[in-house]
Amino acid sequence: MIRELTDLERQALAWDAACERANRVAADIALRLSEDSPLHRVQVDGDQLLVALYITAQSQWAAWRRYFGITHAGERALPYVVCADGHRGGVQVWVAAYDLPETRAREAASARRPFELDGIVYDLAVPLGDTQGDTWFFQGEVRADGMPLLSQDGRPERCSLANIVSQAGPLTRVRDTSADPVMPVLAEGAEGGGAA
């Protein structure tokens, strides 16, 4: 006759399974470790993970935030680090994004036409590329609520920045156009070559 497990034994088995799941998720995340990755460390703490990132561009944080399901509202900013909690593969993940406050301040200060959306500052004065390889341009149009509208290659169709970020983000700077405003670049076409 098979003995029925006690509540304590069931809790112990559930804990072991949760810790094993955390180890598997940590191993998957660790595959992203590379010399040029902002991922610095992944540490298992029982059934949870601790992740340390060193952020040098806001687009990196946007990608990791999406990866872990972190919202801007869930971020806690300190002078040198932003802390947040998220999930991956059913495991609680605590993230420390070092240097993010400095990176945000630096990118906001260098933007000629800054617009902040969910804690990420976008420079609307330059072309922005999405994860699908499309390039988006701001031509001065905004919705009634102030949300910028962007288009591809001067096409008349406009999409909101929020929708583009949600569907195909994060967005990154395509090329440096510090010498040319976006409108003349669009009006003159591809003069001077494509994106560098």
Secondary structure, 3 states (H helix, E strand, C coil): CCCCCCHHHHHHHHHHHHHHHHHHHHHHHHCCCCCCCCEEEEEEECCEEEEEEECCCHHHHHHHHHHHCCCHHHCEECCCEEEEEEEECCEEEEEEEECHHHHHHHHHHHCCCEEEECCEEEECCCCEECCCCCEEEEEEEECCCCCEEEEECCCCCCEEHHHHHHHHCCCEECCCCCCCCHHHHHHHCCCCCCCC
